[in-house]
């Protein structure tokens, strides 16, 4: 099993996507279950948002690859290790530092993420979603890469923080492993994150309240905070 958040559920319903994020998803919405290397969608600040044209929305949704592909990559295999970016090292890691320095912020829309619960002695994939049933907006970074065939490929990664003290997320992964969680943004901070300058990025690296999340194991209905 891959570490950290390597599996999440994207949003299938276009109307639900629009209601939650105020922007229409691209035609290629990708698979419902997303893994590293899969196509999915991400939301970024529209590159022409400052032109003064009222017809240009503040945000745009694009199709991209889950797992950031830096401009210097020779192929897409790197997505197997770039789907999560540690907030503590993102500014220095070669795969992520350009996107972090340029404040290429994005939001990854998700119905839920999956993490392994090892408390039984074996990994139980557990679904983690918003307790109110609304989509999650996960903070990430985006980039673009030109393939050897000349195709421009967009990609993205999820930002993560330490979760050793988080009442819910500290329960996942192997007992000896550091506990981590993705950065989930409150909806009222979506535009703040997309508009933030590079020197403001670290201010958003905060844990999402445990009481606003719910974890559901296979064959269970509601497990709450366990």
Beta strands, then each sheet from edge to edge (+ up, - down):
strand 1: 7-9
strand 2: 33-35
strand 3: 39-45
strand 4: 59-66
strand 5: 84-86
strand 6: 105-110
strand 7: 112-117
strand 8: 124-130
strand 9: 136-146
strand 10: 152-162
strand 11: 180-182
strand 12: 213-217
sheet 1: 2+ 1- 7+ 8- 12+
sheet 2: 5+ 10+ 4+ 3- 6+ 9-
sheet 3: 5+ 10+ 11-
end
